[in-house]
Amino acid sequence: MDRLDEKIIQILRDNGRISNAEIARDLNVSEGTIRRRIRKLIQNETVRIMAIPDPQKIGYNTVALIGIESDPDKIDDVANYLSNLRETQYVALTTGSFDIFIWVAVSSTEELGKLLRTSIATAPGIKRSETFVNLAIRKRGFGLLG
């Protein structure tokens, strides 16, 4: 990946629907170059072009970060289980007090409680969890450049 790829990614972060022609004009290169670069970035799984909805605008009014402590020999199994939950948006294996952090979005605090009691507390390999409910989100971004 070079500086041109970084510039392409930055432009796509700001507007994932921008045309290849517009990117080419902005960067003073051919449209074919942009098309090939984007295709390669996608094929190499360097980037994914996708829609990322705002949870609140689609009815998910309760968003929480949940720290999971797992049996050491079950971390991968627990992470895979949590990844398959419909409510789970993000799953990360971590260092520190928790083995896994998940970010969930649900319609209400009642739904969060139900998720915690029925899907998380009862899952094999989970020793304990701690839930942090988001009060406000000040930044929502997924890119590293810029």
Short mmCIF file of the C-alpha atoms (twelve columns), coordinates in Angstrom:
data_MODEL
# 
_entry.id   MODEL 
# 
loop_
_atom_site.group_PDB 
_atom_site.id 
_atom_site.type_symbol 
_atom_site.label_atom_id 
_atom_site.label_alt_id 
_atom_site.label_comp_id 
_atom_site.label_asym_id 
_atom_site.label_seq_id 
_atom_site.Cartn_x 
_atom_site.Cartn_y 
_atom_site.Cartn_z 
_atom_site.pdbx_PDB_model_num 
ATOM 1   C CA . MET A 1   0.000   0.000   0.000   1 
ATOM 2   C CA . ASP A 2   1.366   3.381   -0.966  1 
ATOM 3   C CA . ARG A 3   0.385   7.043   -0.536  1 
ATOM 4   C CA . LEU A 4   -2.099  6.896   -3.446  1 
ATOM 5   C CA . ASP A 5   -3.920  3.964   -1.803  1 
ATOM 6   C CA . GLU A 6   -4.031  5.921   1.464   1 
ATOM 7   C CA . LYS A 7   -5.557  8.928   -0.319  1 
ATOM 8   C CA . ILE A 8   -8.141  6.710   -2.033  1 
ATOM 9   C CA . ILE A 9   -9.102  5.152   1.302   1 
ATOM 10  C CA . GLN A 10  -9.434  8.588   2.926   1 
ATOM 11  C CA . ILE A 11  -11.742 9.780   0.159   1 
ATOM 12  C CA . LEU A 12  -13.854 6.601   0.423   1 
ATOM 13  C CA . ARG A 13  -14.073 7.031   4.225   1 
ATOM 14  C CA . ASP A 14  -15.599 10.454  3.691   1 
ATOM 15  C CA . ASN A 15  -17.938 9.309   0.911   1 
ATOM 16  C CA . GLY A 16  -18.229 5.602   0.114   1 
ATOM 17  C CA . ARG A 17  -20.530 6.378   -2.831  1 
ATOM 18  C CA . ILE A 18  -18.154 8.701   -4.670  1 
ATOM 19  C CA . SER A 19  -17.486 7.681   -8.259  1 
ATOM 20  C CA . ASN A 20  -14.150 6.444   -9.514  1 
ATOM 21  C CA . ALA A 21  -14.141 9.381   -11.945 1 
ATOM 22  C CA . GLU A 22  -14.454 11.905  -9.100  1 
ATOM 23  C CA . ILE A 23  -11.652 10.238  -7.138  1 
ATOM 24  C CA . ALA A 24  -9.480  10.230  -10.256 1 
ATOM 25  C CA . ARG A 25  -10.094 13.955  -10.795 1 
ATOM 26  C CA . ASP A 26  -9.356  14.759  -7.141  1 
ATOM 27  C CA . LEU A 27  -6.084  12.806  -7.222  1 
ATOM 28  C CA . ASN A 28  -5.091  13.699  -10.799 1 
ATOM 29  C CA . VAL A 29  -4.810  10.106  -12.016 1 
ATOM 30  C CA . SER A 30  -6.800  8.042   -14.523 1 
ATOM 31  C CA . GLU A 31  -10.127 6.482   -13.684 1 
ATOM 32  C CA . GLY A 32  -8.681  3.090   -14.651 1 
ATOM 33  C CA . THR A 33  -5.937  3.505   -12.047 1 
ATOM 34  C CA . ILE A 34  -8.550  4.225   -9.373  1 
ATOM 35  C CA . ARG A 35  -10.706 1.295   -10.472 1 
ATOM 36  C CA . ARG A 36  -7.730  -1.115  -10.360 1 
ATOM 37  C CA . ARG A 37  -6.528  0.223   -7.000  1 
ATOM 38  C CA . ILE A 38  -9.953  -0.074  -5.383  1 
ATOM 39  C CA . ARG A 39  -10.444 -3.585  -6.803  1 
ATOM 40  C CA . LYS A 40  -7.060  -4.629  -5.364  1 
ATOM 41  C CA . LEU A 41  -7.806  -3.040  -1.960  1 
ATOM 42  C CA . ILE A 42  -11.079 -4.964  -1.811  1 
ATOM 43  C CA . GLN A 43  -9.596  -8.256  -3.049  1 
ATOM 44  C CA . ASN A 44  -6.768  -8.037  -0.498  1 
ATOM 45  C CA . GLU A 45  -9.363  -7.288  2.194   1 
ATOM 46  C CA . THR A 46  -7.596  -4.021  2.989   1 
ATOM 47  C CA . VAL A 47  -10.959 -2.231  2.717   1 
ATOM 48  C CA . ARG A 48  -14.620 -3.170  2.617   1 
ATOM 49  C CA . ILE A 49  -17.179 -0.855  1.083   1 
ATOM 50  C CA . MET A 50  -20.325 -1.050  3.198   1 
ATOM 51  C CA . ALA A 51  -23.179 0.902   4.721   1 
ATOM 52  C CA . ILE A 52  -22.812 1.553   8.448   1 
ATOM 53  C CA . PRO A 53  -26.152 2.633   9.879   1 
ATOM 54  C CA . ASP A 54  -26.596 4.836   12.917  1 
ATOM 55  C CA . PRO A 55  -28.155 2.384   15.424  1 
ATOM 56  C CA . GLN A 56  -30.522 4.955   16.948  1 
ATOM 57  C CA . LYS A 57  -31.920 5.993   13.574  1 
ATOM 58  C CA . ILE A 58  -32.963 2.407   12.845  1 
ATOM 59  C CA . GLY A 59  -34.547 1.704   16.231  1 
ATOM 60  C CA . TYR A 60  -31.626 0.449   18.316  1 
ATOM 61  C CA . ASN A 61  -31.815 2.956   21.151  1 
ATOM 62  C CA . THR A 62  -29.591 1.110   23.622  1 
ATOM 63  C CA . VAL A 63  -25.941 0.552   22.776  1 
ATOM 64  C CA . ALA A 64  -23.521 -1.082  25.193  1 
ATOM 65  C CA . LEU A 65  -19.987 -2.306  25.496  1 
ATOM 66  C CA . ILE A 66  -19.734 -5.617  27.345  1 
ATOM 67  C CA . GLY A 67  -16.534 -7.006  28.814  1 
ATOM 68  C CA . ILE A 68  -16.441 -10.802 28.953  1 
ATOM 69  C CA . GLU A 69  -14.192 -12.946 31.126  1 
ATOM 70  C CA . SER A 70  -13.922 -16.428 29.702  1 
ATOM 71  C CA . ASP A 71  -12.441 -19.770 30.641  1 
ATOM 72  C CA . PRO A 72  -8.927  -19.635 29.151  1 
ATOM 73  C CA . ASP A 73  -9.430  -22.703 26.979  1 
ATOM 74  C CA . LYS A 74  -12.796 -21.444 25.676  1 
ATOM 75  C CA . ILE A 75  -11.923 -17.907 24.509  1 
ATOM 76  C CA . ASP A 76  -12.144 -18.699 20.798  1 
ATOM 77  C CA . ASP A 77  -15.372 -20.685 21.222  1 
ATOM 78  C CA . VAL A 78  -16.946 -17.878 23.260  1 
ATOM 79  C CA . ALA A 79  -15.823 -15.229 20.747  1 
ATOM 80  C CA . ASN A 80  -17.306 -17.257 17.884  1 
ATOM 81  C CA . TYR A 81  -20.563 -17.716 19.816  1 
ATOM 82  C CA . LEU A 82  -20.792 -13.988 20.565  1 
ATOM 83  C CA . SER A 83  -19.998 -13.130 16.925  1 
ATOM 84  C CA . ASN A 84  -23.074 -15.058 15.843  1 
ATOM 85  C CA . LEU A 85  -25.503 -13.130 18.054  1 
ATOM 86  C CA . ARG A 86  -27.719 -10.830 15.981  1 
ATOM 87  C CA . GLU A 87  -27.282 -7.997  18.490  1 
ATOM 88  C CA . THR A 88  -23.484 -8.078  18.405  1 
ATOM 89  C CA . GLN A 89  -21.871 -5.447  16.199  1 
ATOM 90  C CA . TYR A 90  -18.223 -5.863  17.164  1 
ATOM 91  C CA . VAL A 91  -16.186 -8.591  18.889  1 
ATOM 92  C CA . ALA A 92  -12.556 -8.179  19.978  1 
ATOM 93  C CA . LEU A 93  -10.233 -10.476 21.896  1 
ATOM 94  C CA . THR A 94  -8.314  -8.290  24.326  1 
ATOM 95  C CA . THR A 95  -5.722  -8.100  27.063  1 
ATOM 96  C CA . GLY A 96  -6.444  -6.890  30.581  1 
ATOM 97  C CA . SER A 97  -9.302  -7.724  32.931  1 
ATOM 98  C CA . PHE A 98  -11.541 -8.996  30.144  1 
ATOM 99  C CA . ASP A 99  -10.750 -11.556 27.483  1 
ATOM 100 C CA . ILE A 100 -13.336 -10.256 25.019  1 
ATOM 101 C CA . PHE A 101 -15.188 -7.011  24.454  1 
ATOM 102 C CA . ILE A 102 -18.394 -6.882  22.448  1 
ATOM 103 C CA . TRP A 103 -20.398 -3.905  21.281  1 
ATOM 104 C CA . VAL A 104 -24.131 -4.557  21.100  1 
ATOM 105 C CA . ALA A 105 -27.102 -2.561  19.852  1 
ATOM 106 C CA . VAL A 106 -30.645 -3.364  20.990  1 
ATOM 107 C CA . SER A 107 -33.995 -1.603  20.932  1 
ATOM 108 C CA . SER A 108 -34.278 -0.943  24.678  1 
ATOM 109 C CA . THR A 109 -32.763 -1.515  28.092  1 
ATOM 110 C CA . GLU A 110 -35.289 -4.316  28.529  1 
ATOM 111 C CA . GLU A 111 -33.885 -6.023  25.439  1 
ATOM 112 C CA . LEU A 112 -30.365 -5.534  26.775  1 
ATOM 113 C CA . GLY A 113 -31.379 -7.194  30.028  1 
ATOM 114 C CA . LYS A 114 -32.913 -10.103 28.144  1 
ATOM 115 C CA . LEU A 115 -29.757 -10.489 26.027  1 
ATOM 116 C CA . LEU A 116 -27.578 -10.484 29.140  1 
ATOM 117 C CA . ARG A 117 -29.738 -13.030 30.981  1 
ATOM 118 C CA . THR A 118 -30.559 -15.426 28.162  1 
ATOM 119 C CA . SER A 119 -27.700 -15.284 25.661  1 
ATOM 120 C CA . ILE A 120 -24.638 -14.143 27.572  1 
ATOM 121 C CA . ALA A 121 -24.978 -15.305 31.185  1 
ATOM 122 C CA . THR A 122 -25.946 -18.812 30.072  1 
ATOM 123 C CA . ALA A 123 -23.264 -19.294 27.402  1 
ATOM 124 C CA . PRO A 124 -20.751 -22.075 28.077  1 
ATOM 125 C CA . GLY A 125 -17.272 -20.759 28.845  1 
ATOM 126 C CA . ILE A 126 -18.329 -17.300 30.046  1 
ATOM 127 C CA . LYS A 127 -17.229 -16.767 33.647  1 
ATOM 128 C CA . ARG A 128 -18.478 -13.202 34.103  1 
ATOM 129 C CA . SER A 129 -19.416 -10.078 32.226  1 
ATOM 130 C CA . GLU A 130 -19.608 -6.372  32.912  1 
ATOM 131 C CA . THR A 131 -21.826 -4.071  30.898  1 
ATOM 132 C CA . PHE A 132 -21.141 -0.433  30.065  1 
ATOM 133 C CA . VAL A 133 -24.178 1.322   28.570  1 
ATOM 134 C CA . ASN A 134 -23.343 4.166   26.196  1 
ATOM 135 C CA . LEU A 135 -24.800 7.470   27.366  1 
ATOM 136 C CA . ALA A 136 -23.684 9.391   24.279  1 
ATOM 137 C CA . ILE A 137 -21.491 8.735   21.271  1 
ATOM 138 C CA . ARG A 138 -19.162 11.593  20.344  1 
ATOM 139 C CA . LYS A 139 -17.370 9.906   17.451  1 
ATOM 140 C CA . ARG A 140 -18.336 7.017   15.245  1 
ATOM 141 C CA . GLY A 141 -15.595 6.063   12.835  1 
ATOM 142 C CA . PHE A 142 -13.873 2.985   11.569  1 
ATOM 143 C CA . GLY A 143 -10.876 4.277   9.659   1 
ATOM 144 C CA . LEU A 144 -7.269  4.680   10.693  1 
ATOM 145 C CA . LEU A 145 -6.139  7.241   8.146   1 
ATOM 146 C CA . GLY A 146 -6.828  10.906  8.755   1 
# 
